[in-house]
Amino acid sequence: MRHLRALLLALPLFAAPVVMAQELDGPAYGSEAYADEREALFAALKSAESELEARAAEDAIWAMWFRGPSYEIGERMDVASQRLRWGEYDAAREILDGILVDAPGYSEAYNQRAFAYFLMGNYEESLADIDRTLDLEPNHFGALSGQAQIFIRQSLIEKAIGVVRQATKIHPWLRERYMLPESERIDGRPEGEEL
């Protein structure tokens, strides 16, 4: 029961909506077209004028992140995600370890492994993988949200709020924006962010 509760509390942080990587359509991971898609999706996210628009852009970004560098890696990511949902954290981590051996530049594999470590209560390893995720994908609002949650669990509240501020510059409608003082939020956006 404890594992289920931890999973439910953390799902919005690191994890995407249930995405089947091999079923995703779009430019190949790492291609020039992928970079163009990434730029367009983050622009749509930042300019979203409603929660609904923001969620659509967010879901599309998660789908893009899950699109692995190959079909086979996408299938392995699906299995790892399934293991996480089933509470089989060690099994998920082992699959993700293998993916990262084969695709060391795949940011979402680091993020999902960070999620596995988080669910296992291994915050230091989770933070290390979040750092790797952010090195590869600086706009990874999911990784930043996860980092903020870890800082909260470590009683580093000001540090957590700082990370949420950073994340809302990427994703103004981020669910965790409510961690910010109300004076910093305007229409779901931190103060100072333009519409």
C-alpha positions as a LaTeX table, in Angstrom:
\begin{tabular}{lrrr}
\hline
Residue & $x$ (\AA) & $y$ (\AA) & $z$ (\AA) \\
\hline
Met1 & 0.00 & 0.00 & 0.00 \\
Arg2 & 2.86 & 2.36 & 0.82 \\
His3 & 4.30 & 1.89 & $-2.68$ \\
Leu4 & 0.97 & 2.61 & $-4.35$ \\
Arg5 & 0.56 & 5.81 & $-2.35$ \\
Ala6 & 4.10 & 6.94 & $-3.27$ \\
Leu7 & 3.42 & 6.20 & $-6.92$ \\
Leu8 & 0.14 & 8.10 & $-6.95$ \\
Leu9 & 1.68 & 11.11 & $-5.25$ \\
Ala10 & 4.65 & 11.19 & $-7.61$ \\
Leu11 & 3.00 & 10.41 & $-10.94$ \\
Pro12 & 2.48 & 14.02 & $-12.01$ \\
Leu13 & 6.13 & 14.73 & $-11.28$ \\
Phe14 & 8.37 & 12.53 & $-13.36$ \\
Ala15 & 5.93 & 10.41 & $-15.26$ \\
Ala16 & 4.02 & 11.14 & $-18.38$ \\
Pro17 & 0.48 & 10.17 & $-19.04$ \\
Val18 & 0.56 & 6.52 & $-20.09$ \\
Val19 & 2.44 & 6.65 & $-23.37$ \\
Met20 & 3.26 & 3.67 & $-25.53$ \\
Ala21 & 6.52 & 4.75 & $-27.13$ \\
Gln22 & 6.42 & 2.38 & $-30.09$ \\
Glu23 & 2.96 & 3.66 & $-31.06$ \\
Leu24 & 4.05 & 7.28 & $-31.21$ \\
Asp25 & 4.20 & 8.98 & $-34.54$ \\
Gly26 & 6.59 & 11.79 & $-35.29$ \\
Pro27 & 10.13 & 12.68 & $-36.21$ \\
Ala28 & 12.91 & 10.36 & $-35.11$ \\
Tyr29 & 14.48 & 11.12 & $-31.74$ \\
Gly30 & 17.47 & 13.40 & $-32.16$ \\
Ser31 & 16.74 & 14.34 & $-35.81$ \\
Glu32 & 16.55 & 17.89 & $-37.12$ \\
Ala33 & 12.79 & 17.45 & $-37.51$ \\
Tyr34 & 12.65 & 16.34 & $-33.86$ \\
Ala35 & 14.46 & 19.54 & $-32.85$ \\
Asp36 & 11.96 & 21.60 & $-34.86$ \\
Glu37 & 9.03 & 19.75 & $-33.25$ \\
Arg38 & 10.57 & 20.28 & $-29.81$ \\
Glu39 & 10.93 & 24.03 & $-30.39$ \\
Ala40 & 7.35 & 24.34 & $-31.64$ \\
Leu41 & 5.90 & 22.34 & $-28.75$ \\
Phe42 & 7.73 & 24.33 & $-26.09$ \\
Ala43 & 6.62 & 27.57 & $-27.76$ \\
Ala44 & 3.02 & 26.31 & $-27.69$ \\
Leu45 & 3.38 & 25.36 & $-24.03$ \\
Lys46 & 4.79 & 28.74 & $-23.04$ \\
Ser47 & 2.12 & 30.66 & $-24.96$ \\
Ala48 & $-0.85$ & 28.54 & $-23.84$ \\
Glu49 & $-3.70$ & 30.78 & $-22.77$ \\
Ser50 & $-5.61$ & 28.17 & $-20.80$ \\
Glu51 & $-5.06$ & 25.10 & $-18.69$ \\
Leu52 & $-6.57$ & 22.99 & $-21.48$ \\
Glu53 & $-4.16$ & 24.32 & $-24.11$ \\
Ala54 & $-1.24$ & 23.82 & $-21.73$ \\
Arg55 & $-2.21$ & 20.19 & $-20.99$ \\
Ala56 & $-2.43$ & 19.43 & $-24.72$ \\
Ala57 & 1.05 & 20.86 & $-25.30$ \\
Glu58 & 2.37 & 19.09 & $-22.20$ \\
Asp59 & 1.00 & 15.73 & $-23.36$ \\
Ala60 & 2.55 & 16.22 & $-26.79$ \\
Ile61 & 5.92 & 17.01 & $-25.18$ \\
Trp62 & 5.74 & 13.87 & $-23.02$ \\
Ala63 & 4.94 & 11.83 & $-26.13$ \\
Met64 & 7.93 & 13.39 & $-27.90$ \\
Trp65 & 10.21 & 12.61 & $-24.95$ \\
Phe66 & 9.07 & 9.00 & $-24.87$ \\
Arg67 & 9.79 & 8.55 & $-28.57$ \\
Gly68 & 13.02 & 6.65 & $-28.16$ \\
Pro69 & 16.02 & 6.55 & $-30.45$ \\
Ser70 & 14.76 & 3.22 & $-31.84$ \\
Tyr71 & 11.63 & 1.09 & $-31.92$ \\
Glu72 & 13.32 & $-1.55$ & $-29.75$ \\
Ile73 & 14.28 & 1.01 & $-27.10$ \\
Gly74 & 10.74 & 2.36 & $-27.21$ \\
Glu75 & 9.41 & $-1.12$ & $-26.48$ \\
Arg76 & 11.82 & $-1.46$ & $-23.55$ \\
Met77 & 10.68 & 1.94 & $-22.22$ \\
Asp78 & 7.09 & 0.67 & $-22.36$ \\
Val79 & 8.05 & $-2.36$ & $-20.28$ \\
Ala80 & 9.94 & $-0.20$ & $-17.78$ \\
Ser81 & 6.94 & 2.15 & $-17.46$ \\
Gln82 & 4.66 & $-0.81$ & $-16.91$ \\
Arg83 & 6.95 & $-2.16$ & $-14.20$ \\
Leu84 & 6.87 & 1.24 & $-12.47$ \\
Arg85 & 3.06 & 1.27 & $-12.55$ \\
Trp86 & 3.02 & $-2.24$ & $-11.07$ \\
Gly87 & 5.37 & $-1.26$ & $-8.24$ \\
Glu88 & 8.25 & $-3.37$ & $-9.59$ \\
Tyr89 & 10.81 & $-0.62$ & $-9.12$ \\
Asp90 & 13.98 & $-2.76$ & $-9.17$ \\
Ala91 & 12.86 & $-4.46$ & $-12.38$ \\
Ala92 & 12.11 & $-1.09$ & $-13.97$ \\
Arg93 & 15.49 & 0.29 & $-12.92$ \\
Glu94 & 17.30 & $-2.71$ & $-14.40$ \\
Ile95 & 15.53 & $-2.23$ & $-17.73$ \\
Leu96 & 16.36 & 1.47 & $-17.69$ \\
Asp97 & 20.00 & 0.69 & $-16.84$ \\
Gly98 & 20.13 & $-1.45$ & $-19.98$ \\
Ile99 & 18.52 & 1.24 & $-22.11$ \\
Leu100 & 21.09 & 3.76 & $-20.91$ \\
Val101 & 23.94 & 1.41 & $-21.82$ \\
Asp102 & 22.53 & 1.27 & $-25.36$ \\
Ala103 & 21.40 & 4.91 & $-25.58$ \\
Pro104 & 23.41 & 7.02 & $-23.11$ \\
Gly105 & 22.08 & 10.27 & $-24.59$ \\
Tyr106 & 18.41 & 9.42 & $-24.13$ \\
Ser107 & 17.17 & 11.93 & $-21.55$ \\
Glu108 & 13.82 & 10.31 & $-20.83$ \\
Ala109 & 15.48 & 7.05 & $-19.79$ \\
Tyr110 & 17.41 & 9.01 & $-17.15$ \\
Asn111 & 14.21 & 10.74 & $-16.06$ \\
Gln112 & 12.32 & 7.47 & $-15.73$ \\
Arg113 & 15.18 & 5.93 & $-13.79$ \\
Ala114 & 15.12 & 8.99 & $-11.52$ \\
Phe115 & 11.42 & 8.28 & $-11.00$ \\
Ala116 & 12.21 & 4.65 & $-10.10$ \\
Tyr117 & 14.84 & 5.76 & $-7.59$ \\
Phe118 & 12.39 & 8.30 & $-6.16$ \\
Leu119 & 9.76 & 5.61 & $-5.65$ \\
Met120 & 12.40 & 3.44 & $-3.98$ \\
Gly121 & 13.23 & 6.30 & $-1.59$ \\
Asn122 & 16.75 & 6.68 & $-3.01$ \\
Tyr123 & 16.72 & 10.44 & $-3.37$ \\
Glu124 & 20.45 & 10.91 & $-3.98$ \\
Glu125 & 20.43 & 8.59 & $-7.00$ \\
Ser126 & 17.21 & 10.19 & $-8.18$ \\
Leu127 & 18.76 & 13.67 & $-7.97$ \\
Ala128 & 21.84 & 12.45 & $-9.88$ \\
Asp129 & 19.64 & 11.14 & $-12.69$ \\
Ile130 & 17.59 & 14.34 & $-12.68$ \\
Asp131 & 20.84 & 16.25 & $-13.21$ \\
Arg132 & 21.68 & 13.97 & $-16.15$ \\
Thr133 & 18.18 & 14.46 & $-17.56$ \\
Leu134 & 18.52 & 18.24 & $-17.33$ \\
Asp135 & 21.97 & 18.17 & $-18.93$ \\
Leu136 & 20.41 & 16.44 & $-21.95$ \\
Glu137 & 17.02 & 18.21 & $-21.89$ \\
Pro138 & 17.25 & 21.53 & $-20.03$ \\
Asn139 & 13.50 & 22.15 & $-20.47$ \\
His140 & 12.44 & 18.94 & $-18.74$ \\
Phe141 & 9.75 & 20.36 & $-16.48$ \\
Gly142 & 8.93 & 16.85 & $-15.21$ \\
Ala143 & 12.47 & 16.36 & $-13.94$ \\
Leu144 & 12.40 & 19.81 & $-12.33$ \\
Ser145 & 9.08 & 19.00 & $-10.63$ \\
Gly146 & 10.56 & 15.76 & $-9.33$ \\
Gln147 & 13.59 & 17.63 & $-8.05$ \\
Ala148 & 11.31 & 20.05 & $-6.19$ \\
Gln149 & 9.42 & 17.15 & $-4.59$ \\
Ile150 & 12.68 & 15.60 & $-3.39$ \\
Phe151 & 13.77 & 18.92 & $-1.91$ \\
Ile152 & 10.45 & 19.15 & $-0.06$ \\
Arg153 & 10.98 & 15.66 & 1.36 \\
Gln154 & 14.45 & 16.80 & 2.45 \\
Ser155 & 12.91 & 19.89 & 4.14 \\
Leu156 & 14.65 & 22.19 & 1.65 \\
Ile157 & 11.53 & 24.25 & 1.01 \\
Glu158 & 13.17 & 27.41 & $-0.34$ \\
Lys159 & 15.26 & 25.32 & $-2.71$ \\
Ala160 & 12.10 & 23.51 & $-3.88$ \\
Ile161 & 10.33 & 26.82 & $-4.50$ \\
Gly162 & 13.33 & 28.03 & $-6.51$ \\
Val163 & 13.16 & 24.94 & $-8.72$ \\
Val164 & 9.42 & 25.44 & $-9.25$ \\
Arg165 & 10.11 & 29.05 & $-10.25$ \\
Gln166 & 12.64 & 27.75 & $-12.79$ \\
Ala167 & 10.17 & 25.13 & $-14.08$ \\
Thr168 & 7.33 & 27.64 & $-14.52$ \\
Lys169 & 9.53 & 29.68 & $-16.84$ \\
Ile170 & 9.36 & 26.64 & $-19.13$ \\
His171 & 5.81 & 25.52 & $-18.30$ \\
Pro172 & 3.75 & 28.41 & $-16.89$ \\
Trp173 & 0.76 & 26.11 & $-16.22$ \\
Leu174 & 2.79 & 23.52 & $-14.33$ \\
Arg175 & 0.62 & 21.83 & $-11.70$ \\
Glu176 & 3.23 & 22.52 & $-9.02$ \\
Arg177 & 3.00 & 26.29 & $-9.66$ \\
Tyr178 & 0.74 & 26.40 & $-6.61$ \\
Met179 & 3.84 & 25.88 & $-4.48$ \\
Leu180 & 4.77 & 29.45 & $-5.35$ \\
Pro181 & 3.50 & 32.29 & $-3.20$ \\
Glu182 & 0.16 & 33.56 & $-4.53$ \\
Ser183 & 1.72 & 36.97 & $-5.18$ \\
Glu184 & 3.89 & 35.33 & $-7.87$ \\
Arg185 & 0.98 & 33.78 & $-9.78$ \\
Ile186 & $-1.13$ & 35.61 & $-12.32$ \\
Asp187 & $-3.65$ & 33.54 & $-14.30$ \\
Gly188 & $-1.68$ & 30.42 & $-13.54$ \\
Arg189 & 1.59 & 32.08 & $-14.45$ \\
Pro190 & 4.36 & 33.31 & $-12.20$ \\
Glu191 & 4.42 & 37.09 & $-11.90$ \\
Gly192 & 6.45 & 38.74 & $-14.63$ \\
Glu193 & 5.71 & 36.11 & $-17.29$ \\
Glu194 & 4.15 & 37.62 & $-20.37$ \\
Leu195 & 1.06 & 36.19 & $-21.98$ \\
\hline
\end{tabular}
